[in-house]
């Protein structure tokens, strides 16, 4: 589960099962009153298999404080997906190398004024940098692959 304090929203992830055949990542609003409650904002679908428990994350959009990004691994397709909460659409899909294994955790970090998102597999930590690319065709805000750290050491 991932929680955003500023927006009082949280993200829960569910494995596929007999009732729901795909991974589900559900974004909810949390209401902290005398009788706390939650309401579903949107559900994002993933793949059909999940052999390892993975951690999805809810992060602030690096260049727009008005919405969040939902990041989750999809083990059946060996990718990770990023959705935007501005219009609940899929923003990006990144393929993970098969030999690196499935993505087991994702998370943001900021260094030197630059925003990154990291995708951890059982063998690698891949880092993606947030960039705004502008061309005469369109303006795209996306994460772009920038580093691959091999030999992840667990403590």
N, C-alpha and C positions, 0 to 999 in steps of 0.2 A: 504494500500500500504506500502511496506517495501523497503528501499533503502540501497544499499551498496556503500559507497562513494569511497572505494579503487578500486573497479572493475567497477564503473559506471553502475551497474546493478540494476534493480528494479523488484519487484514482485507485481503483481496485482491479485486480486481474484474476481471471478464472481460467482454469484448465478446461480443455474440451471434455465432454462427457456424453452420455446417452441422450440427455435432454437438449444440450447445446453442443453441436458437433464441432464448433470452432472455439479457439481462444477468444475470450472477451475481455476488453479493457473498458471499464465503466467509469465515466466522469460524473461526480455527484456534487451538488451543493450541500453544505452542512449548515444547519440552522441551530445555533446554540441559544436556546431559550429555556424556560422552566421545564419543558418537555422536548429535549433535543430530537431533531429529526433530520432526514436527508432526502433529497429528491434527485432522480437521475436526470442528468443534462443530456448525455449522449453515450452510446455504446459503440466502440470501435472493434471490428472483427479482425482476428488474426488467422493463423493457420489451423490445420486440422489435427496436428499432433504436437505434444509437448512432453518430451522425455525428461527434461530437467526443469526444475522450478526456476523461473527467471524473474528478474526485477524490472518492471517498467518504471518510468518516471514521468513526472509532471514538472515542467520547467517554465520559467518566464521566457517569453519571446525576447531575444536579445535586442531587437530594435523597436519593439512596440510593447509598452507596459500594459496595454489594454487587453491582451490575450495571452494564453499559455500554449505550450507545445506538449503533446503527448508522445512519448517515445517508448517503443516496445519491440522486443525481439519476436520473430516469427520462425520457430524452429523447423516447421515442416517445409518452408520455402527457403530456409537458410538466409534470411534477410532481416533487417530491422526497419521499422516503419516510423515515420514522424507525421503526426496529424496536427493541424492547427485548430484552436478552439474559436478562432474568429468566424469561421463558417463551417466548422466540423469536417473539413475535407482533408484528404491525404496530401501532405506537402511533398514528401520524399520517400523513396525506398532505396535502401543500400544493401547490396549483396555482400555476404560474408564468405570468405574462402572456406571451402569444405574441410580442408585439412586443419583449420584453426578450431573447428568445433562450433557448437551452437553458442549464441550470445546468451550469457547468463546474468548480466547486469548492465545497466546503462546509467549514466549520470552526467550532469553538467559540471564544468569548472571554468574559471576565468583567470587568465594570466596575462599580465602586461596590457590590460585594457582590451583583450581579445577574448571572445566567448568561444568555448569548445564544448563538444559533447563526446563522451568516451563510451565505447562499446567493449565490454570485457568478455572474452571467450575463455575456455580453459587453457589456452596456449598463448593468447595475444591480448594486448590492449590497443585498440584502434582509436585514434583521435581524429575528430572532424572539426574543422574551423568554420565559424559562421561568417559568410561573406555576402555582400550585395553585388551581384554582377549586373552590369547595365550594358545593353546593346541597343541598336536602333530598332530591334524587334520587340524586346520586352525588358522588364526589370525583374530579376529573380532574387529572392532572399532565400539562401539555402546554406546547409552545412556542406563543406567540401572536405574530402579525405586529405589529411595532411601528414599523419605519422602512423607508424606501425611499430609498437614496442614488442619484441619477442621475449620469450623466457620470462613470463610473469612469475614472480616469486610470491608464494603465499606464506603468511606468518601466522 
